[in-house]
Amino acid sequence: MKILIISEMSVPYSIGGGEVRYALLARELAKRGHDVTWLSMRQRESPDEEMIDGVRHLHRGPRIASPPSRPLAATLRFMVTAFVHILTHRYDIIDTQTYAPLPPVWLACLLSRQKMVATIHDTSSKPAGTSGGDDQWLSARDRWIVKPIEKLLYRLPYRKIVAVSRAVADDLVRRFGVKPSRISVVANGVDVVAIDAAPVSDKPVDLLFVGRVIPHKHVEDFLEVVARVVASRRSSGGPPIAAAVVGSGPLLPRMRQRSESLGLANEVEFTGDLPVHAEVIGRMKSATVLVLPSTREGFGLVLAEALAAGTAIAAYDIPPVRETIGPELVDQLAPARDVPALADIVARLLTDQSLREHSRTAGGRRVRGHLSADRFADEMCKVYVATIGNTTS
């Protein structure tokens, strides 16, 4: 098959969950002999064209200095670029993800009579039992328009929608009226070969957060968990705690201030974005527990990677996270926004080696058995072939 992947950002210049997912998929498809092209924005020092792992990368539009942050004007220009590219090239299947590329790609495919798959990583719904404003991470300037745009995006008549979890698929049906017959659920794959090969970091920590520093990731809850564990250790005369936040985002300065106000200046390291994904995996390998206090995930790739790396996990109990980690590890999930409960789970994991070993063993078994790269690529190929054979919108 001749396949086009479209996303605003791409690996190695941006290593968010969506980009890591596409990088693994593109590489596996190329290994199977498919002709794969990945169209994305110009990022940092990226050349206009390059070959990575057998995949032809085309970088077009404005150059983005600090991906994934990009100005609205650059996003609009890339939408036009994607539209024109599809009208002037032919592919067997085009796979694009939310948000910005979806409308122009859909329209261009409609006009050029090409087949497309829309990949939906998550929606902006909130888990039951949480309170406060919505978890959309965009600025207040842009947030007001997100919900109507989201409804438009998800209701466009794509030939096929790929949801990365059953929870996302159910939300598309329940909240956006998408017909179940148009949705295929394909869980993300995990690159266990790369994870096994990544060197262990020489900066071990007890507690680790990995992800964007944006509202729904709730880094403030991670810091509160660290503060509770530190206070408990100090009162009992236990050993000190080391923690790290790996990632950046609009809330990073505020989280640094929050860390200082909690008296954690010596306990918490803020690394910002690490330049290559292997370094992120290395930090996971050297951590005792990875904590994900997020209330909005489509899948929870960072948890799957941590389990493949042999690291115990603790997280909030939301449906996509349950799907990712499997039934054997649900006792390591706390109710969403229940910081004391999450801190209790973390404290048990830090002190109970058998509990950590159970997390590593059961989690590693699930990732390598159910979330392998081969399984992921095979299921996506089936979706592509079915979509190509479908003659209706």
C-alpha positions in Angstrom: 0.0 0.0 0.0 1.0 3.6 -0.6 0.2 5.3 2.7 0.2 8.9 3.8 0.3 9.9 7.5 -0.5 13.5 8.4 0.1 15.1 11.7 1.3 18.6 12.7 4.3 17.3 14.7 6.5 14.3 14.2 9.3 12.3 15.9 12.1 13.0 16.6 11.2 16.7 16.9 8.2 16.2 19.1 7.6 13.1 21.3 4.1 13.4 22.4 1.9 10.3 22.6 0.4 10.8 19.1 3.7 11.4 17.5 5.3 8.3 19.2 2.3 6.2 18.1 2.7 7.3 14.4 6.4 6.8 14.5 6.0 3.2 15.6 3.2 2.5 13.1 5.1 4.1 10.2 8.3 2.1 10.9 6.4 -1.2 11.2 4.5 -0.5 8.0 7.7 0.3 6.1 9.3 -2.9 7.5 6.3 -4.8 5.9 7.2 -3.3 2.5 4.6 -0.5 2.4 5.4 2.8 0.8 5.0 5.2 3.8 5.1 9.0 3.7 4.7 11.2 6.7 3.7 14.9 6.2 4.2 17.3 9.1 5.2 20.8 9.8 8.8 22.1 9.6 10.1 21.7 13.2 13.3 23.0 14.7 16.1 22.2 12.3 14.3 19.6 10.3 15.1 19.4 6.6 12.3 19.7 4.1 12.7 16.0 3.3 14.4 13.0 5.1 14.2 9.3 5.4 13.8 7.8 8.9 13.4 4.1 9.5 12.4 3.6 5.9 9.7 6.3 6.1 9.8 9.4 3.8 9.3 12.5 5.9 8.0 15.7 4.3 8.3 18.8 6.4 6.2 21.7 5.0 4.8 25.0 6.1 6.2 27.4 8.7 9.1 26.3 10.9 8.1 25.6 14.5 10.9 26.5 16.9 9.5 24.8 20.1 7.2 22.0 19.2 4.4 21.2 20.0 3.7 24.9 20.7 2.8 26.6 17.5 0.9 29.9 16.6 -2.6 29.7 15.1 -1.3 31.2 11.8 1.2 28.4 11.4 -1.6 25.8 12.0 -3.8 27.4 9.4 -1.0 27.4 6.8 -0.3 23.8 7.5 -4.0 22.9 6.9 -3.7 24.5 3.5 -0.5 22.7 2.8 -2.1 19.3 3.7 -5.1 20.1 1.5 -3.0 21.0 -1.5 -0.7 18.0 -1.1 -3.5 15.6 -1.2 -5.0 17.2 -4.3 -1.7 16.9 -6.1 -0.6 13.4 -5.0 -2.2 9.9 -5.0 -2.2 7.4 -2.1 -4.0 4.2 -1.4 -4.9 5.4 2.1 -4.4 8.6 4.1 -4.3 8.5 7.9 -4.6 11.7 9.9 -5.2 12.7 13.5 -7.0 15.4 15.4 -7.3 18.3 15.5 -6.3 20.8 12.8 -5.5 18.5 9.9 -8.8 16.6 9.9 -11.2 19.1 8.1 -8.8 19.9 5.2 -7.7 16.3 4.7 -11.4 15.1 4.7 -12.3 17.7 2.1 -9.3 17.1 -0.1 -10.0 13.3 0.0 -13.6 13.9 -0.9 -12.6 16.1 -3.9 -9.8 13.8 -5.0 -11.7 10.5 -4.3 -9.0 9.2 -2.0 -9.6 7.0 1.0 -8.9 8.3 4.5 -8.8 7.1 8.1 -9.4 9.6 11.0 -7.5 8.7 14.1 -9.0 10.0 17.3 -6.7 9.9 20.4 -9.2 11.3 22.9 -12.0 13.7 23.5 -12.4 16.6 26.0 -14.9 14.7 28.2 -14.3 14.6 32.0 -14.4 11.4 34.1 -17.4 10.9 36.4 -17.0 12.3 39.8 -14.6 15.2 39.0 -15.4 18.8 39.5 -14.4 22.2 38.3 -13.9 23.6 34.8 -13.2 21.5 31.7 -9.9 19.8 31.1 -9.2 21.4 27.8 -5.5 22.5 27.8 -5.9 25.3 25.2 -5.7 28.9 26.3 -8.8 30.8 27.3 -8.5 32.7 24.0 -9.1 29.5 22.1 -11.0 27.3 24.5 -14.5 28.8 23.8 -14.5 27.4 20.3 -13.1 23.9 21.1 -16.4 22.2 21.8 -18.3 23.3 18.7 -15.2 22.5 16.6 -14.9 19.1 18.3 -18.5 18.3 17.4 -17.9 19.2 13.8 -14.6 17.2 13.6 -16.1 14.0 15.0 -19.3 14.2 13.0 -17.7 14.6 9.6 -18.5 11.5 7.4 -15.0 9.9 7.5 -14.8 6.5 5.8 -13.4 5.1 9.0 -12.5 6.3 12.5 -9.8 4.7 14.5 -10.2 5.1 18.3 -7.2 4.2 20.4 -9.4 2.8 23.2 -12.9 1.5 23.8 -13.4 4.4 26.1 -12.8 6.9 23.3 -15.0 4.9 20.9 -17.9 4.8 23.5 -17.6 8.6 24.0 -17.7 9.2 20.3 -20.9 7.3 20.1 -22.5 8.7 23.3 -21.6 12.3 23.0 -21.0 12.9 19.3 -23.5 10.6 17.7 -20.9 8.6 15.7 -22.3 5.3 14.3 -20.5 2.4 16.0 -20.1 0.7 12.6 -17.7 3.5 11.5 -15.3 3.1 14.4 -12.5 0.6 14.8 -10.8 0.3 18.1 -7.0 -0.2 17.8 -5.0 0.1 21.0 -1.6 1.8 20.6 1.5 -0.3 20.3 4.6 -0.1 22.4 8.1 -0.3 21.0 9.5 -2.9 23.4 12.6 -3.3 21.3 13.5 0.3 21.7 12.6 0.3 25.4 14.8 -2.7 26.1 17.7 -1.0 24.2 17.4 2.3 26.0 20.1 2.9 28.6 19.1 3.4 32.2 19.5 7.0 33.4 22.2 7.8 35.8 19.7 10.0 37.7 17.5 7.6 39.6 14.4 8.9 41.4 11.7 7.5 43.6 8.8 9.2 41.9 8.5 10.3 38.3 6.0 12.2 36.2 6.3 12.2 32.4 4.0 14.2 30.1 2.9 17.7 29.1 2.6 20.2 31.9 -1.0 21.1 31.0 -4.2 21.3 33.1 -5.6 17.8 32.7 -2.3 16.1 33.6 -2.6 17.6 37.1 1.1 18.0 37.9 0.0 19.9 41.0 -1.5 16.6 42.2 1.8 14.8 41.6 3.6 17.5 43.6 1.1 17.1 46.4 1.7 13.4 46.4 5.4 14.0 46.7 4.9 16.4 49.5 2.8 13.9 51.4 5.4 11.1 51.0 8.2 13.5 52.0 6.3 14.6 55.1 5.7 10.9 56.1 9.3 10.0 55.6 10.5 12.9 57.7 8.2 12.2 60.5 9.2 8.5 60.6 12.9 9.1 60.1 12.9 7.4 56.8 15.2 8.0 53.8 14.8 11.2 51.7 12.7 11.2 48.5 13.8 12.2 45.0 11.3 13.1 42.3 11.3 14.5 38.8 8.9 16.1 36.3 9.9 15.2 32.7 8.1 17.4 30.2 7.2 21.0 29.5 4.1 23.0 28.8 2.3 26.3 29.6 1.9 25.5 33.3 5.6 24.7 33.9 6.5 28.0 35.6 3.5 27.7 37.8 4.4 24.2 38.8 7.9 25.3 39.6 6.5 27.9 42.0 4.1 25.3 43.4 7.0 23.0 44.1 8.8 25.7 46.0 5.8 26.7 48.0 5.4 23.0 49.1 9.0 23.0 50.3 10.1 20.6 47.6 12.9 22.7 45.9 15.5 20.0 46.9 13.3 17.0 46.2 11.8 17.7 42.7 13.8 18.1 39.5 12.1 19.8 36.5 13.9 18.5 33.4 11.8 20.2 30.7 11.5 18.3 27.4 14.3 15.7 26.8 15.8 15.8 23.3 15.3 12.1 22.4 12.7 9.5 23.5 15.3 7.1 24.6 16.3 9.5 27.4 12.6 9.6 28.6 12.6 5.8 28.7 15.9 5.8 30.5 14.4 8.1 33.2 11.5 5.6 33.5 13.9 2.7 33.9 15.7 4.5 36.8 12.5 5.4 38.6 10.8 3.4 41.3 7.2 4.5 40.6 5.8 6.4 37.6 2.8 8.5 38.7 0.2 9.7 36.2 -2.5 11.9 37.9 -4.2 12.7 34.6 -8.0 13.0 34.3 -8.0 13.0 30.5 -6.3 10.3 28.5 -7.3 8.5 25.3 -5.0 5.6 26.1 -2.2 6.2 28.6 0.8 5.4 26.5 3.3 6.6 29.2 1.9 3.9 31.5 2.4 1.2 29.0 5.9 2.4 28.3 6.7 2.5 32.0 5.4 -1.1 32.5 7.5 -2.3 29.5 10.5 -0.5 31.1 9.9 -2.5 34.4 8.7 0.5 36.4 5.7 0.3 38.8 2.9 2.7 38.1 0.2 4.6 40.0 -2.5 6.6 38.4 -6.1 8.0 38.6 -8.8 5.5 37.7 -10.3 6.6 34.4 -11.6 4.1 31.7 -8.8 4.5 29.2 -6.1 3.9 31.9 -8.0 0.8 33.0 -7.9 -0.5 29.5 -4.2 0.1 29.1 -2.9 -1.5 32.3 -5.4 -4.4 32.5 -7.4 -5.9 35.3 -4.5 -7.2 37.4 -3.3 -3.7 38.2 -6.5 -1.8 39.0 -5.7 -1.7 42.7 -2.9 0.7 41.8 -5.5 3.3 40.6 -7.0 6.0 42.8 -10.3 7.8 42.3 -9.8 10.8 40.0 -8.5 13.9 42.0 -8.3 11.9 45.2 -4.8 13.0 46.1 -4.7 11.2 49.6 -5.7 7.9 48.0 -3.1 8.3 45.2 -0.5 9.1 47.8 -1.4 6.0 49.8 -0.9 3.8 46.7 2.4 5.5 46.0 3.6 5.0 49.6 2.7 1.3 49.5 4.6 0.9 46.2 7.7 2.6 47.6 7.8 0.4 50.7 6.5 -3.0 49.4 8.9 -4.6 47.0 6.5 -7.5 46.3 3.8 -5.1 45.2 6.3 -3.4 42.9 7.4 -6.7 41.5 3.7 -7.6 40.8 3.3 -4.3 39.0 6.4 -5.0 36.8 5.5 -8.6 36.1 1.8 -8.3 35.4 2.3 -5.0 33.5 5.2 -6.2 31.5 3.2 -9.4 30.6 0.2 -7.3 29.4 2.3 -4.8 27.4 4.3 -7.5 25.6 1.3 -9.8 25.1 -1.4 -7.3 24.1 0.3 -4.1 23.0 3.1 -5.3 20.8 4.2 -3.4 17.7 3.4 -6.4 15.5 -0.2 -6.6 16.8 -0.6 -2.9 16.4 0.6 -2.8 12.8 -1.4 -5.9 11.8 -4.6 -4.4 13.2 -4.0 -1.0 11.4 -3.3 -2.8 8.2 -6.6 -4.6 8.5 -8.4 -1.2 9.0 -6.6 0.2 5.9 -7.4 -2.7 3.7 -11.1 -2.6 4.8 -11.3 1.1 4.2 -9.7 0.9 0.7 -12.3 -1.8 -0.1 -15.2 0.4 1.2 -16.8 2.4 -1.7 -19.1 4.4 0.6 -18.3 7.5 2.6 
